[in-house]
Amino acid sequence: MNIITETISLEELRRMAAAMFGDMVKAVVDIERQIVALDGELHADLESLLLEHGSKQKDLWGINLYPDAPEDSFIQYDSLINVRPSQGNQSRGVDQLKVREAISKIIFEKVRK
């Protein structure tokens, strides 16, 4: 598991995918601190890593990255850690457009294509 504060190459992301799930890398994004935890077996593991390093749970969102997918399906907004009715998110997805846009912006800044 890694916390990405700068950038990572698409090739590095492909290597992570190949080593764990084949075509996908799990990630958790801290939308406040604009950092990303990558390459865990579970989103909950990545969430715990970020919490241990000063993130707040309300700022953390789980996603999946598909390095070889087209840009419009590169990010999949789906994780059990996203279910949080107290923040108005009733699903495993990310229901608020503003939050999805923040996640997308961070990911496309952190992953060099």
Gaussian input, Z-matrix of N, CA and C with variables (Angstrom, degrees):
# hf/3-21g

backbone

0 1
 N
 C     1     B1
 C     2     B2     1     A1
 N     3     B3     2     A2     1     D1
 C     4     B4     3     A3     2     D2
 C     5     B5     4     A4     3     D3
 N     6     B6     5     A5     4     D4
 C     7     B7     6     A6     5     D5
 C     8     B8     7     A7     6     D6
 N     9     B9     8     A8     7     D7
 C    10    B10     9     A9     8     D8
 C    11    B11    10    A10     9     D9
 N    12    B12    11    A11    10    D10
 C    13    B13    12    A12    11    D11
 C    14    B14    13    A13    12    D12
 N    15    B15    14    A14    13    D13
 C    16    B16    15    A15    14    D14
 C    17    B17    16    A16    15    D15
 N    18    B18    17    A17    16    D16
 C    19    B19    18    A18    17    D17
 C    20    B20    19    A19    18    D18
 N    21    B21    20    A20    19    D19
 C    22    B22    21    A21    20    D20
 C    23    B23    22    A22    21    D21
 N    24    B24    23    A23    22    D22
 C    25    B25    24    A24    23    D23
 C    26    B26    25    A25    24    D24
 N    27    B27    26    A26    25    D25
 C    28    B28    27    A27    26    D26
 C    29    B29    28    A28    27    D27
 N    30    B30    29    A29    28    D28
 C    31    B31    30    A30    29    D29
 C    32    B32    31    A31    30    D30
 N    33    B33    32    A32    31    D31
 C    34    B34    33    A33    32    D32
 C    35    B35    34    A34    33    D33
 N    36    B36    35    A35    34    D34
 C    37    B37    36    A36    35    D35
 C    38    B38    37    A37    36    D36
 N    39    B39    38    A38    37    D37
 C    40    B40    39    A39    38    D38
 C    41    B41    40    A40    39    D39
 N    42    B42    41    A41    40    D40
 C    43    B43    42    A42    41    D41
 C    44    B44    43    A43    42    D42
 N    45    B45    44    A44    43    D43
 C    46    B46    45    A45    44    D44
 C    47    B47    46    A46    45    D45
 N    48    B48    47    A47    46    D46
 C    49    B49    48    A48    47    D47
 C    50    B50    49    A49    48    D48
 N    51    B51    50    A50    49    D49
 C    52    B52    51    A51    50    D50
 C    53    B53    52    A52    51    D51
 N    54    B54    53    A53    52    D52
 C    55    B55    54    A54    53    D53
 C    56    B56    55    A55    54    D54
 N    57    B57    56    A56    55    D55
 C    58    B58    57    A57    56    D56
 C    59    B59    58    A58    57    D57
 N    60    B60    59    A59    58    D58
 C    61    B61    60    A60    59    D59
 C    62    B62    61    A61    60    D60
 N    63    B63    62    A62    61    D61
 C    64    B64    63    A63    62    D62
 C    65    B65    64    A64    63    D63
 N    66    B66    65    A65    64    D64
 C    67    B67    66    A66    65    D65
 C    68    B68    67    A67    66    D66
 N    69    B69    68    A68    67    D67
 C    70    B70    69    A69    68    D68
 C    71    B71    70    A70    69    D69
 N    72    B72    71    A71    70    D70
 C    73    B73    72    A72    71    D71
 C    74    B74    73    A73    72    D72
 N    75    B75    74    A74    73    D73
 C    76    B76    75    A75    74    D74
 C    77    B77    76    A76    75    D75
 N    78    B78    77    A77    76    D76
 C    79    B79    78    A78    77    D77
 C    80    B80    79    A79    78    D78
 N    81    B81    80    A80    79    D79
 C    82    B82    81    A81    80    D80
 C    83    B83    82    A82    81    D81
 N    84    B84    83    A83    82    D82
 C    85    B85    84    A84    83    D83
 C    86    B86    85    A85    84    D84
 N    87    B87    86    A86    85    D85
 C    88    B88    87    A87    86    D86
 C    89    B89    88    A88    87    D87
 N    90    B90    89    A89    88    D88
 C    91    B91    90    A90    89    D89
 C    92    B92    91    A91    90    D90
 N    93    B93    92    A92    91    D91
 C    94    B94    93    A93    92    D92
 C    95    B95    94    A94    93    D93
 N    96    B96    95    A95    94    D94
 C    97    B97    96    A96    95    D95
 C    98    B98    97    A97    96    D96
 N    99    B99    98    A98    97    D97
 C   100   B100    99    A99    98    D98
 C   101   B101   100   A100    99    D99
 N   102   B102   101   A101   100   D100
 C   103   B103   102   A102   101   D101
 C   104   B104   103   A103   102   D102
 N   105   B105   104   A104   103   D103
 C   106   B106   105   A105   104   D104
 C   107   B107   106   A106   105   D105
 N   108   B108   107   A107   106   D106
 C   109   B109   108   A108   107   D107
 C   110   B110   109   A109   108   D108
 N   111   B111   110   A110   109   D109
 C   112   B112   111   A111   110   D110
 C   113   B113   112   A112   111   D111
 N   114   B114   113   A113   112   D112
 C   115   B115   114   A114   113   D113
 C   116   B116   115   A115   114   D114
 N   117   B117   116   A116   115   D115
 C   118   B118   117   A117   116   D116
 C   119   B119   118   A118   117   D117
 N   120   B120   119   A119   118   D118
 C   121   B121   120   A120   119   D119
 C   122   B122   121   A121   120   D120
 N   123   B123   122   A122   121   D121
 C   124   B124   123   A123   122   D122
 C   125   B125   124   A124   123   D123
 N   126   B126   125   A125   124   D124
 C   127   B127   126   A126   125   D125
 C   128   B128   127   A127   126   D126
 N   129   B129   128   A128   127   D127
 C   130   B130   129   A129   128   D128
 C   131   B131   130   A130   129   D129
 N   132   B132   131   A131   130   D130
 C   133   B133   132   A132   131   D131
 C   134   B134   133   A133   132   D132
 N   135   B135   134   A134   133   D133
 C   136   B136   135   A135   134   D134
 C   137   B137   136   A136   135   D135
 N   138   B138   137   A137   136   D136
 C   139   B139   138   A138   137   D137
 C   140   B140   139   A139   138   D138
 N   141   B141   140   A140   139   D139
 C   142   B142   141   A141   140   D140
 C   143   B143   142   A142   141   D141
 N   144   B144   143   A143   142   D142
 C   145   B145   144   A144   143   D143
 C   146   B146   145   A145   144   D144
 N   147   B147   146   A146   145   D145
 C   148   B148   147   A147   146   D146
 C   149   B149   148   A148   147   D147
 N   150   B150   149   A149   148   D148
 C   151   B151   150   A150   149   D149
 C   152   B152   151   A151   150   D150
 N   153   B153   152   A152   151   D151
 C   154   B154   153   A153   152   D152
 C   155   B155   154   A154   153   D153
 N   156   B156   155   A155   154   D154
 C   157   B157   156   A156   155   D155
 C   158   B158   157   A157   156   D156
 N   159   B159   158   A158   157   D157
 C   160   B160   159   A159   158   D158
 C   161   B161   160   A160   159   D159
 N   162   B162   161   A161   160   D160
 C   163   B163   162   A162   161   D161
 C   164   B164   163   A163   162   D162
 N   165   B165   164   A164   163   D163
 C   166   B166   165   A165   164   D164
 C   167   B167   166   A166   165   D165
 N   168   B168   167   A167   166   D166
 C   169   B169   168   A168   167   D167
 C   170   B170   169   A169   168   D168
 N   171   B171   170   A170   169   D169
 C   172   B172   171   A171   170   D170
 C   173   B173   172   A172   171   D171
 N   174   B174   173   A173   172   D172
 C   175   B175   174   A174   173   D173
 C   176   B176   175   A175   174   D174
 N   177   B177   176   A176   175   D175
 C   178   B178   177   A177   176   D176
 C   179   B179   178   A178   177   D177
 N   180   B180   179   A179   178   D178
 C   181   B181   180   A180   179   D179
 C   182   B182   181   A181   180   D180
 N   183   B183   182   A182   181   D181
 C   184   B184   183   A183   182   D182
 C   185   B185   184   A184   183   D183
 N   186   B186   185   A185   184   D184
 C   187   B187   186   A186   185   D185
 C   188   B188   187   A187   186   D186
 N   189   B189   188   A188   187   D187
 C   190   B190   189   A189   188   D188
 C   191   B191   190   A190   189   D189
 N   192   B192   191   A191   190   D190
 C   193   B193   192   A192   191   D191
 C   194   B194   193   A193   192   D192
 N   195   B195   194   A194   193   D193
 C   196   B196   195   A195   194   D194
 C   197   B197   196   A196   195   D195
 N   198   B198   197   A197   196   D196
 C   199   B199   198   A198   197   D197
 C   200   B200   199   A199   198   D198
 N   201   B201   200   A200   199   D199
 C   202   B202   201   A201   200   D200
 C   203   B203   202   A202   201   D201
 N   204   B204   203   A203   202   D202
 C   205   B205   204   A204   203   D203
 C   206   B206   205   A205   204   D204
 N   207   B207   206   A206   205   D205
 C   208   B208   207   A207   206   D206
 C   209   B209   208   A208   207   D207
 N   210   B210   209   A209   208   D208
 C   211   B211   210   A210   209   D209
 C   212   B212   211   A211   210   D210
 N   213   B213   212   A212   211   D211
 C   214   B214   213   A213   212   D212
 C   215   B215   214   A214   213   D213
 N   216   B216   215   A215   214   D214
 C   217   B217   216   A216   215   D215
 C   218   B218   217   A217   216   D216
 N   219   B219   218   A218   217   D217
 C   220   B220   219   A219   218   D218
 C   221   B221   220   A220   219   D219
 N   222   B222   221   A221   220   D220
 C   223   B223   222   A222   221   D221
 C   224   B224   223   A223   222   D222
 N   225   B225   224   A224   223   D223
 C   226   B226   225   A225   224   D224
 C   227   B227   226   A226   225   D225
 N   228   B228   227   A227   226   D226
 C   229   B229   228   A228   227   D227
 C   230   B230   229   A229   228   D228
 N   231   B231   230   A230   229   D229
 C   232   B232   231   A231   230   D230
 C   233   B233   232   A232   231   D231
 N   234   B234   233   A233   232   D232
 C   235   B235   234   A234   233   D233
 C   236   B236   235   A235   234   D234
 N   237   B237   236   A236   235   D235
 C   238   B238   237   A237   236   D236
 C   239   B239   238   A238   237   D237
 N   240   B240   239   A239   238   D238
 C   241   B241   240   A240   239   D239
 C   242   B242   241   A241   240   D240
 N   243   B243   242   A242   241   D241
 C   244   B244   243   A243   242   D242
 C   245   B245   244   A244   243   D243
 N   246   B246   245   A245   244   D244
 C   247   B247   246   A246   245   D245
 C   248   B248   247   A247   246   D246
 N   249   B249   248   A248   247   D247
 C   250   B250   249   A249   248   D248
 C   251   B251   250   A250   249   D249
 N   252   B252   251   A251   250   D250
 C   253   B253   252   A252   251   D251
 C   254   B254   253   A253   252   D252
 N   255   B255   254   A254   253   D253
 C   256   B256   255   A255   254   D254
 C   257   B257   256   A256   255   D255
 N   258   B258   257   A257   256   D256
 C   259   B259   258   A258   257   D257
 C   260   B260   259   A259   258   D258
 N   261   B261   260   A260   259   D259
 C   262   B262   261   A261   260   D260
 C   263   B263   262   A262   261   D261
 N   264   B264   263   A263   262   D262
 C   265   B265   264   A264   263   D263
 C   266   B266   265   A265   264   D264
 N   267   B267   266   A266   265   D265
 C   268   B268   267   A267   266   D266
 C   269   B269   268   A268   267   D267
 N   270   B270   269   A269   268   D268
 C   271   B271   270   A270   269   D269
 C   272   B272   271   A271   270   D270
 N   273   B273   272   A272   271   D271
 C   274   B274   273   A273   272   D272
 C   275   B275   274   A274   273   D273
 N   276   B276   275   A275   274   D274
 C   277   B277   276   A276   275   D275
 C   278   B278   277   A277   276   D276
 N   279   B279   278   A278   277   D277
 C   280   B280   279   A279   278   D278
 C   281   B281   280   A280   279   D279
 N   282   B282   281   A281   280   D280
 C   283   B283   282   A282   281   D281
 C   284   B284   283   A283   282   D282
 N   285   B285   284   A284   283   D283
 C   286   B286   285   A285   284   D284
 C   287   B287   286   A286   285   D285
 N   288   B288   287   A287   286   D286
 C   289   B289   288   A288   287   D287
 C   290   B290   289   A289   288   D288
 N   291   B291   290   A290   289   D289
 C   292   B292   291   A291   290   D290
 C   293   B293   292   A292   291   D291
 N   294   B294   293   A293   292   D292
 C   295   B295   294   A294   293   D293
 C   296   B296   295   A295   294   D294
 N   297   B297   296   A296   295   D295
 C   298   B298   297   A297   296   D296
 C   299   B299   298   A298   297   D297
 N   300   B300   299   A299   298   D298
 C   301   B301   300   A300   299   D299
 C   302   B302   301   A301   300   D300
 N   303   B303   302   A302   301   D301
 C   304   B304   303   A303   302   D302
 C   305   B305   304   A304   303   D303
 N   306   B306   305   A305   304   D304
 C   307   B307   306   A306   305   D305
 C   308   B308   307   A307   306   D306
 N   309   B309   308   A308   307   D307
 C   310   B310   309   A309   308   D308
 C   311   B311   310   A310   309   D309
 N   312   B312   311   A311   310   D310
 C   313   B313   312   A312   311   D311
 C   314   B314   313   A313   312   D312
 N   315   B315   314   A314   313   D313
 C   316   B316   315   A315   314   D314
 C   317   B317   316   A316   315   D315
 N   318   B318   317   A317   316   D316
 C   319   B319   318   A318   317   D317
 C   320   B320   319   A319   318   D318
 N   321   B321   320   A320   319   D319
 C   322   B322   321   A321   320   D320
 C   323   B323   322   A322   321   D321
 N   324   B324   323   A323   322   D322
 C   325   B325   324   A324   323   D323
 C   326   B326   325   A325   324   D324
 N   327   B327   326   A326   325   D325
 C   328   B328   327   A327   326   D326
 C   329   B329   328   A328   327   D327
 N   330   B330   329   A329   328   D328
 C   331   B331   330   A330   329   D329
 C   332   B332   331   A331   330   D330
 N   333   B333   332   A332   331   D331
 C   334   B334   333   A333   332   D332
 C   335   B335   334   A334   333   D333
 N   336   B336   335   A335   334   D334
 C   337   B337   336   A336   335   D335
 C   338   B338   337   A337   336   D336

   B1=1.4496
   B2=1.5190
   B3=1.3150
   B4=1.4585
   B5=1.5234
   B6=1.3285
   B7=1.4616
   B8=1.5225
   B9=1.3299
   B10=1.4577
   B11=1.5269
   B12=1.3143
   B13=1.4621
   B14=1.5245
   B15=1.3193
   B16=1.4653
   B17=1.5223
   B18=1.3266
   B19=1.4641
   B20=1.5216
   B21=1.3134
   B22=1.4572
   B23=1.5242
   B24=1.3086
   B25=1.4675
   B26=1.5245
   B27=1.2840
   B28=1.4650
   B29=1.5277
   B30=1.3176
   B31=1.4699
   B32=1.5290
   B33=1.3218
   B34=1.4685
   B35=1.5273
   B36=1.3184
   B37=1.4596
   B38=1.5331
   B39=1.3245
   B40=1.4787
   B41=1.5284
   B42=1.3263
   B43=1.4714
   B44=1.5327
   B45=1.3325
   B46=1.4726
   B47=1.5223
   B48=1.3133
   B49=1.4637
   B50=1.5235
   B51=1.3228
   B52=1.4632
   B53=1.5261
   B54=1.3198
   B55=1.4597
   B56=1.5284
   B57=1.3373
   B58=1.4712
   B59=1.5278
   B60=1.3083
   B61=1.4607
   B62=1.5253
   B63=1.3058
   B64=1.4523
   B65=1.5140
   B66=1.3315
   B67=1.4631
   B68=1.5175
   B69=1.3295
   B70=1.4633
   B71=1.5253
   B72=1.3366
   B73=1.4684
   B74=1.5211
   B75=1.3227
   B76=1.4657
   B77=1.5209
   B78=1.3215
   B79=1.4627
   B80=1.5193
   B81=1.3234
   B82=1.4640
   B83=1.5192
   B84=1.3318
   B85=1.4564
   B86=1.5218
   B87=1.3268
   B88=1.4648
   B89=1.5266
   B90=1.3283
   B91=1.4617
   B92=1.5290
   B93=1.3034
   B94=1.4690
   B95=1.5268
   B96=1.3195
   B97=1.4687
   B98=1.5286
   B99=1.3086
   B100=1.4631
   B101=1.5245
   B102=1.3332
   B103=1.4567
   B104=1.5217
   B105=1.3297
   B106=1.4610
   B107=1.5231
   B108=1.3180
   B109=1.4590
   B110=1.5269
   B111=1.3290
   B112=1.4608
   B113=1.5195
   B114=1.3238
   B115=1.4548
   B116=1.5251
   B117=1.3063
   B118=1.4569
   B119=1.5159
   B120=1.3015
   B121=1.4577
   B122=1.5274
   B123=1.3348
   B124=1.4610
   B125=1.5291
   B126=1.3274
   B127=1.4642
   B128=1.5231
   B129=1.3326
   B130=1.4631
   B131=1.5270
   B132=1.3391
   B133=1.4699
   B134=1.5272
   B135=1.3280
   B136=1.4664
   B137=1.5308
   B138=1.3308
   B139=1.4582
   B140=1.5292
   B141=1.3240
   B142=1.4702
   B143=1.5214
   B144=1.3274
   B145=1.4652
   B146=1.5208
   B147=1.3216
   B148=1.4638
   B149=1.5272
   B150=1.3233
   B151=1.4634
   B152=1.5287
   B153=1.3279
   B154=1.4647
   B155=1.5301
   B156=1.3257
   B157=1.4624
   B158=1.5230
   B159=1.3355
   B160=1.4534
   B161=1.5211
   B162=1.3174
   B163=1.4705
   B164=1.5199
   B165=1.3180
   B166=1.4589
   B167=1.5193
   B168=1.3098
   B169=1.4611
   B170=1.5158
   B171=1.3209
   B172=1.4667
   B173=1.5244
   B174=1.3371
   B175=1.4593
   B176=1.5233
   B177=1.3328
   B178=1.4625
   B179=1.5242
   B180=1.3300
   B181=1.4654
   B182=1.5173
   B183=1.3373
   B184=1.4565
   B185=1.5171
   B186=1.3244
   B187=1.4603
   B188=1.5215
   B189=1.3236
   B190=1.4537
   B191=1.5221
   B192=1.3282
   B193=1.4582
   B194=1.5232
   B195=1.3119
   B196=1.4579
   B197=1.5273
   B198=1.3323
   B199=1.4631
   B200=1.5304
   B201=1.3134
   B202=1.4585
   B203=1.5244
   B204=1.3049
   B205=1.4651
   B206=1.5272
   B207=1.3361
   B208=1.4749
   B209=1.5288
   B210=1.3250
   B211=1.4669
   B212=1.5266
   B213=1.3319
   B214=1.4693
   B215=1.5278
   B216=1.3289
   B217=1.4667
   B218=1.5323
   B219=1.3253
   B220=1.4607
   B221=1.5329
   B222=1.3374
   B223=1.4669
   B224=1.5211
   B225=1.3369
   B226=1.4669
   B227=1.5254
   B228=1.3151
   B229=1.4721
   B230=1.5226
   B231=1.3327
   B232=1.4624
   B233=1.5201
   B234=1.3202
   B235=1.4563
   B236=1.5212
   B237=1.3112
   B238=1.4697
   B239=1.5218
   B240=1.3378
   B241=1.4740
   B242=1.5174
   B243=1.3289
   B244=1.4623
   B245=1.5252
   B246=1.3101
   B247=1.4687
   B248=1.5232
   B249=1.3256
   B250=1.4676
   B251=1.5187
   B252=1.3118
   B253=1.4671
   B254=1.5256
   B255=1.3247
   B256=1.4712
   B257=1.5282
   B258=1.3368
   B259=1.4567
   B260=1.5312
   B261=1.3194
   B262=1.4520
   B263=1.5174
   B264=1.3170
   B265=1.4691
   B266=1.5242
   B267=1.3205
   B268=1.4616
   B269=1.5281
   B270=1.3352
   B271=1.4610
   B272=1.5298
   B273=1.3315
   B274=1.4630
   B275=1.5278
   B276=1.3093
   B277=1.4544
   B278=1.5145
   B279=1.3156
   B280=1.4566
   B281=1.5214
   B282=1.3298
   B283=1.4615
   B284=1.5236
   B285=1.3194
   B286=1.4672
   B287=1.5346
   B288=1.3240
   B289=1.4583
   B290=1.5277
   B291=1.3059
   B292=1.4708
   B293=1.5368
   B294=1.3198
   B295=1.4703
   B296=1.5285
   B297=1.3450
   B298=1.4727
   B299=1.5267
   B300=1.3200
   B301=1.4624
   B302=1.5302
   B303=1.3289
   B304=1.4653
   B305=1.5301
   B306=1.3237
   B307=1.4700
   B308=1.5236
   B309=1.3172
   B310=1.4649
   B311=1.5249
   B312=1.3103
   B313=1.4647
   B314=1.5265
   B315=1.3217
   B316=1.4609
   B317=1.5224
   B318=1.3161
   B319=1.4633
   B320=1.5239
   B321=1.3215
   B322=1.4596
   B323=1.5286
   B324=1.3331
   B325=1.4695
   B326=1.5333
   B327=1.3174
   B328=1.4633
   B329=1.5246
   B330=1.3256
   B331=1.4621
   B332=1.5188
   B333=1.3220
   B334=1.4703
   B335=1.5159
   B336=1.2993
   B337=1.4753
   B338=1.4999
   A1=108.42
   A2=115.15
   A3=121.40
   A4=110.54
   A5=115.93
   A6=120.73
   A7=106.42
   A8=115.32
   A9=121.62
   A10=108.58
   A11=115.67
   A12=120.42
   A13=111.03
   A14=117.12
   A15=121.89
   A16=108.81
   A17=117.56
   A18=120.64
   A19=110.14
   A20=114.59
   A21=123.02
   A22=106.69
   A23=116.30
   A24=118.81
   A25=110.05
   A26=114.71
   A27=120.65
   A28=109.58
   A29=117.14
   A30=120.81
   A31=110.89
   A32=117.70
   A33=120.70
   A34=110.22
   A35=116.25
   A36=121.15
   A37=110.35
   A38=116.68
   A39=120.58
   A40=111.07
   A41=116.50
   A42=119.81
   A43=111.01
   A44=116.25
   A45=119.60
   A46=110.34
   A47=116.31
   A48=121.05
   A49=110.27
   A50=116.87
   A51=121.55
   A52=111.69
   A53=116.90
   A54=121.18
   A55=113.59
   A56=117.86
   A57=119.54
   A58=112.56
   A59=117.95
   A60=121.33
   A61=113.85
   A62=117.48
   A63=120.77
   A64=113.59
   A65=116.72
   A66=119.66
   A67=113.50
   A68=117.38
   A69=120.75
   A70=110.84
   A71=115.08
   A72=122.20
   A73=107.57
   A74=116.61
   A75=120.16
   A76=108.60
   A77=114.73
   A78=120.25
   A79=109.78
   A80=115.37
   A81=122.17
   A82=106.48
   A83=114.78
   A84=121.90
   A85=109.64
   A86=115.77
   A87=122.08
   A88=105.50
   A89=116.50
   A90=120.05
   A91=112.52
   A92=117.79
   A93=120.79
   A94=110.96
   A95=116.83
   A96=121.62
   A97=112.18
   A98=116.73
   A99=123.89
   A100=112.20
   A101=114.30
   A102=121.39
   A103=108.75
   A104=115.40
   A105=121.28
   A106=109.33
   A107=116.27
   A108=121.50
   A109=107.02
   A110=115.77
   A111=122.10
   A112=112.03
   A113=113.90
   A114=122.24
   A115=114.03
   A116=115.64
   A117=120.21
   A118=110.27
   A119=115.90
   A120=119.87
   A121=111.19
   A122=115.82
   A123=121.68
   A124=109.76
   A125=115.96
   A126=119.51
   A127=110.21
   A128=116.62
   A129=120.70
   A130=111.62
   A131=117.54
   A132=120.61
   A133=110.34
   A134=116.09
   A135=120.91
   A136=110.73
   A137=115.61
   A138=120.77
   A139=110.22
   A140=117.17
   A141=121.54
   A142=111.60
   A143=116.30
   A144=120.71
   A145=110.88
   A146=116.67
   A147=119.90
   A148=111.95
   A149=117.21
   A150=120.08
   A151=110.81
   A152=116.58
   A153=121.51
   A154=111.78
   A155=116.08
   A156=121.16
   A157=112.71
   A158=116.95
   A159=120.73
   A160=117.98
   A161=117.77
   A162=119.47
   A163=110.56
   A164=115.66
   A165=122.39
   A166=108.40
   A167=117.09
   A168=121.64
   A169=112.53
   A170=117.74
   A171=121.13
   A172=112.23
   A173=116.90
   A174=122.20
   A175=113.88
   A176=117.41
   A177=121.67
   A178=112.23
   A179=115.35
   A180=121.98
   A181=109.91
   A182=115.69
   A183=121.58
   A184=112.09
   A185=114.68
   A186=121.85
   A187=109.20
   A188=115.52
   A189=122.44
   A190=107.21
   A191=115.76
   A192=121.33
   A193=109.13
   A194=116.08
   A195=123.05
   A196=108.33
   A197=118.02
   A198=121.84
   A199=115.31
   A200=118.10
   A201=120.00
   A202=113.78
   A203=116.97
   A204=120.57
   A205=110.23
   A206=116.19
   A207=118.84
   A208=110.20
   A209=116.39
   A210=120.98
   A211=113.05
   A212=117.98
   A213=120.08
   A214=113.49
   A215=118.14
   A216=120.17
   A217=111.73
   A218=116.76
   A219=123.60
   A220=111.10
   A221=116.49
   A222=122.57
   A223=109.01
   A224=115.82
   A225=121.48
   A226=106.55
   A227=116.02
   A228=122.18
   A229=108.48
   A230=117.00
   A231=120.58
   A232=110.00
   A233=116.22
   A234=120.74
   A235=110.07
   A236=115.47
   A237=119.71
   A238=112.03
   A239=117.96
   A240=118.43
   A241=111.84
   A242=117.74
   A243=121.00
   A244=113.13
   A245=117.08
   A246=120.16
   A247=107.66
   A248=115.18
   A249=120.41
   A250=109.60
   A251=115.52
   A252=120.65
   A253=113.52
   A254=117.60
   A255=120.02
   A256=112.02
   A257=117.47
   A258=121.75
   A259=110.81
   A260=116.17
   A261=119.86
   A262=114.42
   A263=117.65
   A264=120.68
   A265=108.15
   A266=115.67
   A267=121.80
   A268=113.56
   A269=117.63
   A270=120.18
   A271=111.61
   A272=114.38
   A273=120.87
   A274=110.87
   A275=116.30
   A276=121.48
   A277=110.17
   A278=115.96
   A279=121.69
   A280=105.33
   A281=116.08
   A282=121.98
   A283=114.26
   A284=117.69
   A285=120.37
   A286=110.74
   A287=115.79
   A288=122.00
   A289=111.40
   A290=117.22
   A291=122.01
   A292=110.81
   A293=117.04
   A294=121.20
   A295=109.72
   A296=117.81
   A297=120.59
   A298=110.75
   A299=116.78
   A300=120.40
   A301=111.47
   A302=117.35
   A303=121.25
   A304=110.37
   A305=116.10
   A306=120.77
   A307=109.78
   A308=116.15
   A309=121.07
   A310=111.23
   A311=117.38
   A312=121.87
   A313=110.64
   A314=116.84
   A315=121.36
   A316=110.46
   A317=117.35
   A318=121.29
   A319=110.79
   A320=117.38
   A321=119.35
   A322=112.50
   A323=117.50
   A324=120.49
   A325=110.93
   A326=116.76
   A327=120.96
   A328=113.67
   A329=117.77
   A330=121.13
   A331=109.28
   A332=115.74
   A333=121.16
   A334=108.92
   A335=116.07
   A336=120.00
   A337=111.36
   D1=139.34
   D2=-177.05
   D3=-133.41
   D4=144.75
   D5=170.36
   D6=-103.05
   D7=123.25
   D8=-178.16
   D9=-101.52
   D10=116.51
   D11=177.66
   D12=-107.64
   D13=-22.37
   D14=179.63
   D15=-106.55
   D16=-115.34
   D17=179.33
   D18=-131.16
   D19=162.22
   D20=176.81
   D21=-137.03
   D22=145.88
   D23=-179.64
   D24=-81.95
   D25=156.70
   D26=176.17
   D27=-61.44
   D28=-35.15
   D29=178.25
   D30=-63.86
   D31=-40.81
   D32=176.71
   D33=-62.03
   D34=-40.92
   D35=178.11
   D36=-63.50
   D37=-40.42
   D38=177.16
   D39=-61.17
   D40=-41.93
   D41=179.03
   D42=-62.96
   D43=-41.35
   D44=177.11
   D45=-61.37
   D46=-44.74
   D47=-179.45
   D48=-60.23
   D49=-47.39
   D50=-177.69
   D51=-61.57
   D52=-36.40
   D53=-177.50
   D54=-75.60
   D55=-24.65
   D56=-174.03
   D57=-112.22
   D58=-66.18
   D59=-172.45
   D60=-113.91
   D61=-6.02
   D62=179.56
   D63=99.48
   D64=-61.58
   D65=-175.59
   D66=-126.81
   D67=5.97
   D68=-171.56
   D69=-142.86
   D70=147.95
   D71=175.01
   D72=-124.67
   D73=128.66
   D74=174.75
   D75=-78.79
   D76=144.39
   D77=-179.07
   D78=-145.77
   D79=153.99
   D80=171.04
   D81=-129.53
   D82=129.03
   D83=-176.80
   D84=-107.45
   D85=131.89
   D86=171.35
   D87=-96.40
   D88=105.18
   D89=-174.11
   D90=-73.62
   D91=-19.22
   D92=178.14
   D93=-81.46
   D94=-48.13
   D95=-177.70
   D96=-87.06
   D97=-9.93
   D98=179.59
   D99=56.49
   D100=49.72
   D101=174.69
   D102=-127.43
   D103=164.13
   D104=-175.76
   D105=-135.72
   D106=133.51
   D107=170.44
   D108=-100.53
   D109=132.23
   D110=-175.60
   D111=-127.03
   D112=158.07
   D113=163.94
   D114=73.13
   D115=46.36
   D116=173.81
   D117=-112.12
   D118=160.25
   D119=177.25
   D120=-71.93
   D121=-35.35
   D122=179.33
   D123=-127.61
   D124=146.83
   D125=174.05
   D126=-59.24
   D127=-35.59
   D128=-179.14
   D129=-61.66
   D130=-34.55
   D131=177.36
   D132=-65.66
   D133=-43.13
   D134=179.24
   D135=-66.77
   D136=-39.17
   D137=176.74
   D138=-60.22
   D139=-45.30
   D140=179.05
   D141=-61.19
   D142=-41.14
   D143=178.33
   D144=-59.38
   D145=-46.71
   D146=179.44
   D147=-66.50
   D148=-39.18
   D149=177.53
   D150=-61.68
   D151=-39.47
   D152=177.74
   D153=-64.35
   D154=-23.50
   D155=-178.56
   D156=-105.37
   D157=24.14
   D158=169.36
   D159=98.52
   D160=1.10
   D161=177.95
   D162=-75.59
   D163=160.25
   D164=175.60
   D165=-107.59
   D166=137.94
   D167=-174.52
   D168=-56.58
   D169=-35.72
   D170=-177.27
   D171=-63.75
   D172=-19.11
   D173=-178.02
   D174=-96.68
   D175=-2.07
   D176=-172.78
   D177=-101.26
   D178=132.27
   D179=-178.30
   D180=-135.33
   D181=132.21
   D182=-178.89
   D183=-90.74
   D184=136.99
   D185=178.56
   D186=-142.04
   D187=171.53
   D188=171.46
   D189=-123.85
   D190=141.31
   D191=179.19
   D192=-114.38
   D193=134.89
   D194=179.40
   D195=-116.09
   D196=95.20
   D197=-172.49
   D198=-56.29
   D199=-31.06
   D200=-176.96
   D201=-98.61
   D202=5.43
   D203=179.42
   D204=-84.16
   D205=156.64
   D206=173.46
   D207=-61.91
   D208=159.79
   D209=-174.22
   D210=-54.79
   D211=-36.60
   D212=-177.48
   D213=-73.01
   D214=-11.29
   D215=175.67
   D216=-128.09
   D217=16.99
   D218=177.65
   D219=-64.50
   D220=-38.13
   D221=-179.54
   D222=-108.24
   D223=128.46
   D224=172.85
   D225=-113.34
   D226=121.13
   D227=-178.06
   D228=-89.75
   D229=85.04
   D230=-175.37
   D231=-153.35
   D232=113.43
   D233=176.95
   D234=-164.78
   D235=145.10
   D236=176.06
   D237=-62.40
   D238=-29.21
   D239=-178.77
   D240=-68.46
   D241=-12.83
   D242=-179.69
   D243=-80.56
   D244=-15.58
   D245=179.98
   D246=-73.48
   D247=107.62
   D248=179.57
   D249=-152.83
   D250=86.87
   D251=-179.74
   D252=-55.35
   D253=-29.70
   D254=-179.29
   D255=-64.24
   D256=-20.32
   D257=177.60
   D258=-107.56
   D259=10.58
   D260=178.06
   D261=80.87
   D262=11.99
   D263=179.43
   D264=-106.38
   D265=105.10
   D266=-173.54
   D267=-91.36
   D268=-7.70
   D269=-172.78
   D270=-122.84
   D271=176.16
   D272=174.63
   D273=-74.22
   D274=-15.21
   D275=178.13
   D276=-81.91
   D277=-167.35
   D278=174.93
   D279=-116.67
   D280=103.65
   D281=-170.00
   D282=-73.00
   D283=-29.68
   D284=-175.63
   D285=-89.35
   D286=123.69
   D287=-179.67
   D288=-56.66
   D289=-41.29
   D290=-179.02
   D291=-59.08
   D292=-40.40
   D293=179.98
   D294=-71.24
   D295=-43.33
   D296=177.15
   D297=-58.93
   D298=-41.90
   D299=178.80
   D300=-63.86
   D301=-39.66
   D302=178.23
   D303=-64.41
   D304=-43.12
   D305=178.48
   D306=-61.35
   D307=-49.26
   D308=-178.63
   D309=-58.86
   D310=-44.93
   D311=-179.93
   D312=-59.47
   D313=-45.47
   D314=-179.68
   D315=-64.11
   D316=-46.64
   D317=-178.30
   D318=-61.37
   D319=-46.42
   D320=-177.86
   D321=-72.36
   D322=-15.64
   D323=171.42
   D324=-83.11
   D325=-32.71
   D326=-175.73
   D327=-86.27
   D328=-26.83
   D329=-179.16
   D330=-104.97
   D331=115.54
   D332=177.97
   D333=-80.53
   D334=118.83
   D335=179.32
   D336=-92.86

